[in-house]
Amino acid sequence: MGLPDFTIPLASFGEKYRYKYLAVYHALRAAILDGTLPEGTRLPATRELAELYGLSRGSVSQAYDMLHADGYVRTAVGSGTFVAGGLQPPQADDGPKAPIALSRWGQRVSAAMAIGGDAGEAPLAAADGLGGARTAPPPEAAAVPISYRDGGPWEALFPEAEWNSALAWAARSKPGTGSGEGADPAGEPELRAAIAAHLRRSRGIAAEAEHICLFNGSMQAITLLTQLLLGEGEPAALENPCYYGISRAVAACGGVVVPAALDVDGIVPRDWEARLLFVTPGRQFPTGAVLSHARRRELLAWASRRNAVIVEDDYDSEFRWGGRPLEPLKALDREERVVYVGSFSKTMFAALRVGYAVLPRALVRPVASAKALYEPVPPARQEQRALARFMRTGGYERHLRRMRRHYGAKQEAFRRCLERELGGVFRLRPADAGLLLYAEWRRTPEDYNAFREAAAARGVHFRDAAAYQITPGAPAACFAFSHLDDKMLIEGVFRMKAAWEDIQTHRL
C-alpha cells in the first residue's frame, strides 16, 4: 500500500519548534484553522504520517493526542481520526500584502469588467420616488421570484433523445481523440461544414467550411477579433445601446468607443473615423430594430471607404415569426469586409458553449493562429461532432421550427398582456423576432426607479436598459421571456401592475 497524498506545513513549523511532536501539532492545527483541512477530513493513521515525513510514530501519536485534548480532532473506534467541527478560525491577517503589478492589458481588463452588466444598472434605492416608506406587498406576492433578466432557451421542448443519440454516435465515431493530437484549433471540420451548409440555406451566406472558426461562445469570438483588429488608442464604432460585453472588449484592448446613434430603424450610418464597427443588423440588441436594406448598403460603403471591418453579430435572428427576412451584411459583402458571428447557446441549450465566426479570407490565418495560442486543443470536441450530426440529419432544423412556433406564440401572449396591463407606463418596441422585448418608459426617470424598486419588492426583476447604454439615455426595460412558462410569464405582468398601483396608492 502506498503512502497517503497528504501535505501539511511541517517544514515551516519545524523551524519554530525544537520538538517534532510540537511541529506536527502546530502544522496540523494551522491547517485545520485556516480551512485547508475542513471539518470531517480524515487524518492519516499515525504510522502513515510518521512514514510520510520520516518521524517516529510516538511523535505523531503525541501530536494527535494533543489535538484531541484541545478539541481539534475527534476519533472514531475502527474508523480513524477526523477534523472536528465548530472551530473558530484565527483573526484574519490584515497586514500589508505584496503588491502585484498588472500589465497595461491586465489593468484595462480589470477596469473594463466594471462596464455594463449589473454595474451599469442604477441601484435600487428603497426610498426612490416613494417618499421614504412603501406599502408592503402581500407575502404571497413575492413567494416565487420571477426574473425577466437573462433568458435562456426553453429546454422543456428540447429533443433530448435525438441529441443523446447524436452524442452516442459522436463517441463511437472517433474514439481516442481525447488527447487532442491532430485537432484543428478552428474546430471540428464536420461541424464547420454543417454550419456552412446551414448558413447557405437559411441566411443566404456563401459560407465555406475553411472560412469558419469555432469558439467557446460568441463572446470569445468577439473578444479575440477585437484584440486582432483594434490597436491601443484606436477608435471602434459601437451601437448605442449595445451588449456591454462588446464595450468591455474594446476597453480591455485599449480602444476608444465611438457611440453610434440609433433610431427606430436601427443604427444611423455616419462617416465614423474608425476602422472597426460592431453591429446587430438582423435584430438590434437590445432595441429589436431591424436594419433596412438601404442602410446595410450604406454600412458596406462606409467600410469600403475607410478600409474597415464590420463585425456582424447575428445573435438570435434564427427565431423570426413575422416580417420579410433581410440578407445579412455578410451575404451582401463583396469586398470581404464583414465577419459574421453566431452562436448555438440560444437555439440549443445554454450549456452548449459553441459559437462561430465566418471570416474573410484575409482573417482566416490570423484568427486561427490566435485561437491556437489561447486553445491549442478546441474544447467540447465530442459535442461539436454530435452537433454536426444533429444538423446533418435534420434534427436541428426540426428543433428550430418547433421552437419558432413556441416562442412566437409566447411572445405574442406576453406582448399583448404587457400592452393591456402596463401600456400606460411602457411603450413596447415592435419585434417580429428574437427572445427579448424592449420597453420604453413613458413616465419620469424618478417614477421608473420607483417602479423597479416596487416590482423587486413583489419578486419581479427585469434588466434595466441602462446596462447597455454607452452614454446616458431615456429609461427603458428589457424583458427576456423564452425561459419562463406561460403562467409565470403572465403572473409577472400582473405583479408589475400591482407594483405600479402600490406607488400610486402611496402618493394619494
C-alpha positions as CSV (number, residue, x, y, z in Angstrom):
1,M,0.0,0.0,0.0
2,G,1.4,3.4,-1.0
3,L,1.7,6.4,1.3
4,P,-1.2,8.8,1.5
5,D,-1.4,12.0,-0.6
6,F,-1.3,14.4,2.4
7,T,0.6,17.7,2.9
8,I,0.9,19.9,6.0
9,P,3.3,22.9,6.5
10,L,5.6,20.8,8.6
11,A,8.8,22.5,7.3
12,S,7.7,25.9,8.4
13,F,6.8,24.8,11.9
14,G,9.9,22.6,12.2
15,E,11.9,25.8,12.1
16,K,10.0,27.2,15.1
17,Y,9.7,24.3,17.4
18,R,12.6,22.2,18.7
19,Y,10.5,19.1,19.3
20,K,9.0,17.2,16.4
21,Y,5.7,16.4,18.1
22,L,5.1,20.2,18.6
23,A,5.9,20.9,15.0
24,V,3.4,18.2,13.9
25,Y,0.8,19.6,16.3
26,H,1.1,23.2,15.2
27,A,1.2,22.3,11.5
28,L,-2.0,20.3,11.7
29,R,-3.7,22.9,14.0
30,A,-2.9,25.6,11.5
31,A,-4.2,23.6,8.5
32,I,-7.4,22.9,10.5
33,L,-8.0,26.5,11.5
34,D,-7.3,28.0,8.0
35,G,-9.7,25.6,6.4
36,T,-7.1,23.6,4.5
37,L,-8.3,20.6,6.4
38,P,-12.1,21.2,6.7
39,E,-14.5,19.5,9.1
40,G,-14.8,15.8,8.6
41,T,-11.4,15.4,6.9
42,R,-9.9,12.0,7.8
43,L,-6.3,12.3,9.0
44,P,-3.7,9.7,8.0
45,A,-3.0,6.9,10.5
46,T,-0.1,7.7,12.9
47,R,2.0,5.1,11.2
48,E,1.3,6.5,7.7
49,L,2.0,10.2,8.7
50,A,5.2,9.2,10.5
51,E,6.4,7.3,7.5
52,L,5.4,10.1,5.1
53,Y,7.5,12.7,7.0
54,G,10.3,10.5,8.4
55,L,9.2,10.9,12.0
56,S,8.8,8.5,14.9
57,R,5.3,7.1,15.4
58,G,5.4,8.3,19.0
59,S,5.9,11.9,18.0
60,V,2.8,11.8,15.7
61,S,0.8,9.9,18.3
62,Q,1.6,12.6,20.9
63,A,0.6,15.4,18.5
64,Y,-2.7,13.6,17.7
65,D,-3.4,13.2,21.5
66,M,-2.8,17.0,22.0
67,L,-5.2,17.8,19.1
68,H,-7.8,15.6,20.5
69,A,-7.4,17.1,24.0
70,D,-7.8,20.6,22.6
71,G,-10.9,19.7,20.6
72,Y,-9.4,20.0,17.1
73,V,-10.0,16.3,16.1
74,R,-12.3,13.5,17.1
75,T,-11.7,9.8,17.0
76,A,-14.0,7.0,15.9
77,V,-13.0,3.5,17.0
78,G,-12.2,1.4,14.0
79,S,-12.6,4.4,11.6
80,G,-9.8,6.8,12.4
81,T,-9.1,10.4,13.4
82,F,-11.2,13.2,11.9
83,V,-11.2,17.0,12.0
84,A,-13.8,18.2,14.5
85,G,-16.4,20.8,13.7
86,G,-17.5,24.1,15.3
87,L,-13.9,25.6,15.4
88,Q,-13.3,29.3,15.3
89,P,-10.8,30.4,12.7
90,P,-8.0,32.8,13.8
91,Q,-8.2,36.5,13.2
92,A,-7.5,37.4,9.6
93,D,-4.1,38.9,8.9
94,D,-4.7,42.5,7.8
95,G,-1.1,43.3,7.4
96,P,0.5,44.7,4.2
97,K,0.5,42.3,1.3
98,A,2.9,42.3,-1.6
99,P,1.5,44.4,-4.5
100,I,1.0,42.5,-7.8
101,A,1.8,44.7,-10.8
102,L,-0.5,44.1,-13.7
103,S,0.4,44.7,-17.3
104,R,-1.4,47.6,-19.1
105,W,-3.7,45.0,-20.6
106,G,-4.4,43.4,-17.2
107,Q,-5.3,46.8,-15.8
108,R,-7.6,47.6,-18.7
109,V,-9.3,44.2,-18.4
110,S,-9.9,44.7,-14.7
111,A,-11.4,48.2,-15.3
112,A,-13.4,47.1,-18.4
113,M,-15.2,44.4,-16.5
114,A,-16.9,47.1,-14.4
115,I,-18.5,48.4,-17.6
116,G,-22.2,47.4,-18.2
117,G,-23.8,44.4,-16.8
118,D,-25.2,44.7,-13.3
119,A,-22.7,47.5,-12.6
120,G,-24.4,49.5,-15.4
121,E,-27.8,49.4,-13.8
122,A,-28.9,52.1,-11.4
123,P,-29.1,50.7,-7.9
124,L,-32.5,50.1,-6.4
125,A,-32.9,52.6,-3.6
126,A,-35.5,51.7,-1.0
127,A,-36.9,55.3,-0.9
128,D,-36.6,56.3,-4.6
129,G,-39.7,58.1,-5.7
130,L,-41.7,56.6,-2.8
131,G,-41.1,59.4,-0.3
132,G,-39.5,57.0,2.2
133,A,-41.9,54.3,3.2
134,R,-43.5,51.8,0.9
135,T,-46.6,49.8,1.3
136,A,-45.5,46.2,1.8
137,P,-46.9,43.8,-0.8
138,P,-48.8,40.8,0.4
139,P,-46.5,37.9,1.5
140,E,-47.7,35.6,-1.2
141,A,-46.9,38.1,-4.0
142,A,-43.2,37.6,-3.8
143,A,-43.2,34.0,-2.8
144,V,-41.7,32.8,-6.1
145,P,-39.3,35.3,-7.8
146,I,-39.9,35.9,-11.5
147,S,-36.9,37.2,-13.5
148,Y,-37.1,38.6,-17.0
149,R,-33.4,39.4,-16.9
150,D,-31.5,36.8,-18.7
151,G,-33.5,34.4,-20.8
152,G,-32.0,31.1,-22.0
153,P,-33.8,28.7,-24.3
154,W,-36.9,26.8,-23.2
155,E,-35.4,23.4,-22.7
156,A,-38.6,21.5,-21.9
157,L,-39.1,21.1,-25.7
158,F,-35.5,20.1,-26.4
159,P,-35.3,16.7,-28.2
160,E,-33.1,15.0,-25.6
161,A,-33.4,11.5,-27.1
162,E,-32.3,12.7,-30.5
163,W,-29.5,14.7,-29.0
164,N,-28.3,11.8,-26.9
165,S,-28.3,9.6,-30.0
166,A,-26.1,12.1,-31.7
167,L,-23.8,12.2,-28.7
168,A,-23.6,8.4,-28.6
169,W,-22.7,8.4,-32.4
170,A,-20.0,11.0,-31.8
171,A,-18.5,8.9,-29.0
172,R,-18.3,5.9,-31.3
173,S,-17.2,7.6,-34.4
174,K,-13.8,8.9,-33.3
175,P,-12.5,7.0,-30.3
176,G,-9.3,8.0,-28.8
177,T,-9.4,11.7,-29.7
178,G,-9.3,12.9,-26.1
179,S,-5.6,13.8,-26.3
180,G,-6.3,16.4,-28.9
181,E,-3.5,15.1,-31.2
182,G,-4.0,16.5,-34.7
183,A,-7.0,18.6,-33.6
184,D,-7.7,21.7,-35.7
185,P,-7.8,24.8,-33.4
186,A,-10.5,26.2,-35.6
187,G,-12.8,23.3,-34.5
188,E,-14.2,20.1,-35.8
189,P,-14.3,20.1,-39.7
190,E,-17.7,18.2,-39.7
191,L,-19.4,21.0,-37.7
192,R,-17.8,23.8,-39.7
193,A,-19.2,22.1,-42.8
194,A,-22.6,21.7,-41.3
195,I,-22.7,25.4,-40.3
196,A,-21.7,26.4,-43.7
197,A,-24.5,24.4,-45.3
198,H,-27.0,25.8,-42.8
199,L,-26.0,29.4,-43.4
200,R,-26.1,29.0,-47.2
201,R,-29.6,27.7,-46.9
202,S,-31.1,29.8,-44.1
203,R,-29.2,33.1,-44.3
204,G,-28.1,33.3,-48.0
205,I,-24.4,33.4,-46.9
206,A,-22.0,31.8,-49.4
207,A,-20.0,30.3,-46.5
208,E,-17.2,27.8,-46.8
209,A,-16.2,25.5,-44.0
210,E,-12.5,26.5,-44.2
211,H,-13.5,30.1,-43.5
212,I,-15.3,29.2,-40.3
213,C,-13.7,29.2,-36.9
214,L,-15.5,27.7,-33.8
215,F,-15.3,29.4,-30.4
216,N,-16.4,28.8,-26.8
217,G,-19.4,31.0,-27.3
218,S,-19.8,34.1,-29.5
219,M,-18.3,36.5,-26.9
220,Q,-14.9,34.7,-27.1
221,A,-15.0,35.3,-30.9
222,I,-15.8,39.0,-30.4
223,T,-13.1,39.5,-27.8
224,L,-10.4,37.7,-29.9
225,L,-11.4,39.6,-33.0
226,T,-11.2,42.9,-31.1
227,Q,-7.7,42.0,-30.0
228,L,-6.6,41.2,-33.5
229,L,-8.2,44.2,-35.2
230,L,-8.0,47.1,-32.7
231,G,-4.8,48.8,-31.7
232,E,-4.3,50.7,-28.5
233,G,-5.9,54.1,-28.7
234,E,-7.7,53.3,-31.9
235,P,-11.5,54.0,-32.3
236,A,-14.2,51.4,-32.7
237,A,-17.8,52.3,-33.5
238,L,-20.5,50.6,-31.4
239,E,-24.2,50.8,-31.4
240,N,-25.6,52.9,-28.5
241,P,-27.1,51.0,-26.7
242,C,-25.4,47.6,-27.3
243,Y,-24.4,44.5,-25.5
244,Y,-22.0,45.5,-22.7
245,G,-19.6,42.6,-23.5
246,I,-18.6,44.4,-26.7
247,S,-17.8,47.7,-25.0
248,R,-15.8,45.7,-22.4
249,A,-13.8,44.0,-25.1
250,V,-12.9,47.4,-26.7
251,A,-11.9,48.9,-23.4
252,A,-9.8,45.9,-22.5
253,C,-7.9,46.2,-25.7
254,G,-7.2,49.9,-25.1
255,G,-9.6,51.0,-27.8
256,V,-11.7,54.1,-27.9
257,V,-15.5,53.6,-28.0
258,V,-17.3,55.7,-30.6
259,P,-21.1,55.6,-29.8
260,A,-23.2,55.2,-32.9
261,A,-26.7,56.7,-32.7
262,L,-29.8,54.6,-33.2
263,D,-33.3,55.4,-34.3
264,V,-36.4,53.2,-34.7
265,D,-34.8,51.6,-37.8
266,G,-31.5,50.7,-36.1
267,I,-28.1,52.2,-36.5
268,V,-27.8,55.5,-38.3
269,P,-24.9,55.3,-40.8
270,R,-22.3,58.0,-40.4
271,D,-18.8,58.5,-41.7
272,W,-17.2,57.3,-38.4
273,E,-13.4,57.9,-38.1
274,A,-12.8,54.2,-37.3
275,R,-11.7,51.0,-38.9
276,L,-13.9,48.7,-36.8
277,L,-17.7,48.6,-36.4
278,F,-19.8,46.2,-34.3
279,V,-23.4,45.9,-35.4
280,T,-26.5,43.8,-35.0
281,P,-28.5,44.4,-38.2
282,G,-30.7,41.3,-38.0
283,R,-32.2,42.4,-34.7
284,Q,-30.5,45.3,-32.9
285,F,-29.6,44.4,-29.4
286,P,-31.4,45.3,-27.2
287,T,-34.0,47.5,-29.0
288,G,-35.0,44.9,-31.6
289,A,-34.8,47.3,-34.6
290,V,-34.3,45.6,-38.0
291,L,-31.8,47.5,-40.2
292,S,-33.1,48.3,-43.6
293,H,-31.5,47.0,-46.8
294,A,-30.5,50.6,-47.8
295,R,-28.7,51.2,-44.5
296,R,-26.9,47.9,-44.8
297,R,-25.6,49.0,-48.1
298,E,-24.5,52.3,-46.5
299,L,-22.5,50.5,-43.9
300,L,-20.7,48.4,-46.5
301,A,-19.9,51.6,-48.5
302,W,-18.5,53.2,-45.3
303,A,-16.3,50.1,-44.7
304,S,-15.0,50.3,-48.2
305,R,-14.1,54.0,-47.9
306,R,-12.5,53.6,-44.5
307,N,-10.9,50.2,-45.3
308,A,-12.7,49.0,-42.2
309,V,-14.0,45.7,-40.9
310,I,-17.6,45.1,-39.7
311,V,-18.3,42.5,-37.1
312,E,-21.9,41.4,-37.6
313,D,-23.4,39.7,-34.5
314,D,-26.4,37.7,-35.5
315,Y,-27.3,36.6,-32.0
316,D,-30.9,35.4,-32.2
317,S,-32.4,36.1,-35.6
318,E,-33.0,32.3,-36.1
319,F,-36.2,33.0,-34.2
320,R,-38.3,35.0,-36.7
321,W,-42.1,34.7,-36.9
322,G,-43.0,37.8,-38.9
323,G,-41.8,40.3,-41.5
324,R,-39.6,39.7,-44.5
325,P,-36.2,38.2,-43.8
326,L,-33.4,40.6,-45.0
327,E,-30.0,39.4,-46.2
328,P,-27.2,39.7,-43.6
329,L,-24.4,42.1,-44.2
330,K,-22.2,39.1,-44.8
331,A,-24.4,38.0,-47.7
332,L,-24.2,41.5,-49.3
333,D,-20.4,41.8,-48.7
334,R,-18.5,41.7,-52.0
335,E,-15.2,43.0,-50.7
336,E,-14.8,40.5,-47.8
337,R,-15.0,43.2,-45.0
338,V,-17.6,41.5,-42.8
339,V,-17.1,39.0,-40.1
340,Y,-20.4,37.1,-39.3
341,V,-20.7,35.9,-35.7
342,G,-23.3,33.4,-34.5
343,S,-23.9,31.0,-31.6
344,F,-25.9,27.9,-30.6
345,S,-26.5,28.9,-27.0
346,K,-29.9,30.4,-27.7
347,T,-31.0,27.8,-30.2
348,M,-29.9,24.6,-28.5
349,F,-29.3,24.9,-24.7
350,A,-27.3,27.3,-22.6
351,A,-24.6,24.9,-21.5
352,L,-23.6,24.2,-25.1
353,R,-21.0,26.9,-25.5
354,V,-20.4,26.8,-29.2
355,G,-20.1,30.0,-31.2
356,Y,-18.6,30.6,-34.6
357,A,-17.3,33.3,-37.0
358,V,-17.5,33.3,-40.7
359,L,-14.2,35.1,-41.7
360,P,-12.9,37.0,-44.7
361,R,-10.1,35.1,-46.3
362,A,-7.5,37.6,-45.0
363,L,-8.5,36.9,-41.4
364,V,-8.6,33.1,-41.5
365,R,-4.9,32.5,-40.7
366,P,-4.6,35.3,-38.1
367,V,-7.7,34.1,-36.3
368,A,-6.6,30.5,-36.4
369,S,-3.2,31.5,-35.0
370,A,-4.7,33.5,-32.2
371,K,-7.2,30.7,-31.4
372,A,-4.3,28.2,-31.3
373,L,-2.5,30.4,-28.8
374,Y,-5.5,30.5,-26.4
375,E,-6.8,27.0,-27.1
376,P,-4.3,24.7,-28.8
377,V,-7.0,21.9,-28.5
378,P,-10.6,23.0,-29.1
379,P,-12.9,22.2,-26.3
380,A,-16.1,20.0,-26.4
381,R,-14.9,18.1,-29.5
382,Q,-17.4,15.3,-28.9
383,E,-20.3,17.8,-28.6
384,Q,-19.1,19.5,-31.7
385,R,-19.3,16.2,-33.7
386,A,-22.7,15.5,-32.1
387,L,-24.0,18.9,-33.2
388,A,-22.7,18.3,-36.7
389,R,-24.6,15.0,-36.9
390,F,-27.7,16.7,-35.3
391,M,-27.6,19.3,-38.1
392,R,-26.8,16.9,-40.9
393,T,-29.7,14.5,-40.0
394,G,-32.3,17.3,-39.9
395,G,-32.7,17.4,-36.1
396,Y,-31.6,21.0,-35.8
397,E,-34.0,22.3,-38.4
398,R,-36.9,20.4,-36.9
399,H,-36.0,21.8,-33.5
400,L,-35.8,25.3,-34.8
401,R,-39.2,25.0,-36.5
402,R,-40.7,23.7,-33.3
403,M,-39.2,26.5,-31.2
404,R,-40.2,29.2,-33.6
405,R,-43.8,28.3,-33.2
406,H,-43.4,28.1,-29.4
407,Y,-41.6,31.4,-29.0
408,G,-43.8,33.2,-31.5
409,A,-46.9,32.2,-29.5
410,K,-45.3,33.0,-26.2
411,Q,-44.0,36.4,-27.4
412,E,-47.4,37.4,-28.7
413,A,-49.2,36.5,-25.5
414,F,-46.6,38.3,-23.4
415,R,-46.7,41.4,-25.6
416,R,-50.5,41.6,-25.5
417,C,-50.6,41.2,-21.8
418,L,-47.9,43.9,-21.3
419,E,-49.7,46.3,-23.6
420,R,-53.0,45.7,-21.9
421,E,-51.9,45.9,-18.3
422,L,-48.9,48.2,-18.5
423,G,-49.4,50.2,-21.7
424,G,-49.8,53.4,-19.6
425,V,-46.2,53.2,-18.4
426,F,-44.4,51.2,-21.1
427,R,-44.2,51.7,-24.9
428,L,-43.1,48.4,-26.5
429,R,-40.8,48.5,-29.5
430,P,-42.1,46.4,-32.5
431,A,-40.5,43.0,-32.7
432,D,-41.1,40.2,-35.1
433,A,-38.1,38.1,-34.0
434,G,-35.9,37.4,-31.0
435,L,-36.2,36.4,-27.4
436,L,-36.3,39.9,-25.8
437,L,-38.8,42.8,-25.7
438,Y,-37.6,46.3,-25.3
439,A,-40.0,48.7,-23.5
440,E,-39.5,52.4,-23.3
441,W,-40.7,54.1,-20.1
442,R,-43.4,56.7,-20.6
443,R,-43.1,58.4,-17.2
444,T,-40.3,60.3,-15.4
445,P,-36.9,58.8,-14.5
446,E,-37.9,59.1,-10.9
447,D,-41.1,57.1,-11.5
448,Y,-39.0,54.4,-13.3
449,N,-36.6,54.0,-10.3
450,A,-39.6,53.8,-8.0
451,F,-41.2,51.2,-10.3
452,R,-38.1,49.0,-10.4
453,E,-38.0,49.1,-6.6
454,A,-41.7,48.3,-6.2
455,A,-41.5,45.5,-8.7
456,A,-38.5,44.0,-7.0
457,A,-40.4,44.1,-3.7
458,R,-43.1,41.9,-5.4
459,G,-40.4,39.5,-6.6
460,V,-40.2,40.7,-10.2
461,H,-36.9,41.6,-11.8
462,F,-36.0,42.8,-15.3
463,R,-32.9,44.2,-17.0
464,D,-32.5,48.0,-16.8
465,A,-31.6,49.2,-20.3
466,A,-29.0,51.5,-18.7
467,A,-26.8,48.4,-18.5
468,Y,-26.4,48.6,-22.3
469,Q,-26.2,52.3,-22.8
470,I,-22.8,53.8,-23.6
471,T,-24.0,57.3,-22.9
472,P,-27.0,58.0,-20.6
473,G,-30.3,57.6,-22.3
474,A,-34.0,57.5,-21.6
475,P,-35.3,54.9,-19.1
476,A,-36.2,51.6,-20.7
477,A,-36.6,48.0,-19.6
478,C,-35.6,44.7,-21.3
479,F,-37.8,41.7,-20.8
480,A,-36.5,38.2,-21.7
481,F,-39.3,35.7,-21.9
482,S,-38.1,32.5,-23.5
483,H,-37.2,30.7,-20.2
484,L,-40.4,31.3,-18.4
485,D,-43.5,29.1,-18.6
486,D,-46.8,30.7,-19.6
487,K,-48.1,31.0,-16.1
488,M,-45.0,32.8,-14.7
489,L,-44.8,35.0,-17.7
490,I,-48.2,36.4,-17.2
491,E,-48.1,36.4,-13.5
492,G,-45.1,38.7,-13.6
493,V,-47.0,41.2,-15.6
494,F,-49.8,41.4,-13.0
495,R,-47.3,41.7,-10.2
496,M,-45.7,44.6,-12.0
497,K,-49.1,46.2,-12.5
498,A,-49.7,45.8,-8.7
499,A,-46.3,47.3,-8.1
500,W,-47.3,50.4,-10.1
501,E,-50.6,50.6,-8.2
502,D,-48.6,50.4,-4.9
503,I,-46.8,53.6,-6.0
504,Q,-50.0,55.3,-7.0
505,T,-51.7,54.4,-3.7
506,H,-48.8,55.6,-1.6
507,R,-48.9,59.0,-3.3
508,L,-52.6,59.6,-2.6
